[in-house]
Amino acid sequence: MQKTHILLLSLVVVCSLLLHFNFEQQLNQLQNQTSISLSSLQYLYWGFIGLLCVVLLLESIFIITPLFKQIQIAKADLQNETNHDHLTGLLNHHSFAVIAQQSIAMNQRYKWDLSVIRFEIDQFKSINDDYGKHIGDTVIIDVATTIENNCRESDSIFRFNREEFIVLLPQTNKNDALKVAMKIHNKISNAPIFCDGLIIEVSTCGGVAQLQKGEVNIENTLKRADAGLQEAKKQGRNGIILGEY
């Protein structure tokens, strides 16, 4: 915005100088035709230029600056909508690749551990079919809140698709990540959801994996976590498995 102000004022100065060269001749002619003194006309002239500068400055402050602020806010809102899930407020799958790669870069630089938890709500389609989308959304929000309340600020939580969530845990090995996953899993299983007079029992299954030495992207880690998730499903769901392959 400072650049805009400078540009506007510079434009005024240039215009003023151009006007000045022509105006001096006009003033001399006008003085010869009237009884008004040259100094009085010059005062009027520079008064007009000063008023013009004030008007442009006020316009810049009260019109242009707020307009640019509105544009910036709109851009930030759009960015937020692009990277966040509208229902839960969590990060979404669009932002996962970028944040995962940033986490890997930190992992490589500081020799930190990095682990992934992959959660899925058990039988979510049946919940939706039996109770309706409103109840389904309530379950999604409740599960998202439980995950968020049991993670650190440094962890990144994503709603990856309809009933699946992913957590990136920096500075965390797979054993510690498994403890976090079990804690979240137990919290969800032991807290039924009360909504519209209904009691909804909710459980999750999940897989845990750690980025291995030499891995430069998250794909294989995510596949190992998914392998653990699929194994938990095979074992009857409602459990967390350390993914290995």
C-alpha positions, 0 to 999 in steps of 0.5 A, a space after each residue: 500500500 505504501 507503494 500505491 501512495 507513493 505512486 499516486 503522490 508522484 503522479 500528482 507532483 509530475 502533473 503539478 510540474 507540467 501544469 506549472 510551466 504552462 500556468 505561469 504563462 497563463 497567469 502572466 496573461 491573466 494578470 495583464 487582463 485583470 487587476 488580480 495580482 500574480 501572487 494571489 493567483 499563485 496562491 490560488 493555484 498552489 492551493 488547488 494543487 494542495 487540495 488535490 493532493 489531500 483528496 487523493 491521499 484521503 481517497 488512498 487511505 479511506 477507499 483504496 487501502 480498505 479495498 486492498 484489505 478486503 481483497 487480501 481477506 478474500 484471498 486468505 479465505 479462499 486459501 483456507 477453503 482450498 486447504 481445509 475441510 469445510 465440515 471439521 475445519 481440519 486440513 484436507 487431502 489437497 494440503 497433505 502432500 505439501 505438508 508431508 513433504 515439509 515434515 520430511 524435509 525437517 525430518 532429514 535436516 534434524 534427524 527426527 523421527 516421523 510417523 503416520 496414523 491412518 484412522 477410519 470410522 468403522 461401518 460409517 456407511 451403515 451409520 449414514 444409511 441408518 440414521 441419515 447424513 445429519 447424524 453422519 456429519 455429527 459423528 465425523 465432527 465428534 471423531 475429528 474433535 477427539 483426534 484433535 484434542 489428543 494430538 499436539 500442536 506440532 501434529 498435522 491432522 487431515 480429513 483425508 476422505 469421507 470417513 478417513 483421517 490421517 495424522 502426521 506426527 513429527 519427532 515421534 517413532 512408530 511405537 510412540 505413535 502407536 500409543 497415541 493412536 490407541 489412546 485416541 481409539 479408546 477415547 472414541 470407543 468409550 464415548 458414545 455420541 448422543 444426538 437427537 435422542 439417539 445413542 450412537 456407538 462409534 469405533 475406529 480402526 487404524 494403522 501406524 507406520 514410521 518413515 524409514 531411513 532413505 525414504 524421500 517421500 511419504 508414499 511408502 509410509 502411507 502404504 504401510 499405515 494403510 496395510 495396518 488399517 486393512 489388517 485391522 479390518 480383517 481382524 474384525 475392525 475396532 483396533 489399531 495395527 502397526 503396519 509392516 510390509 
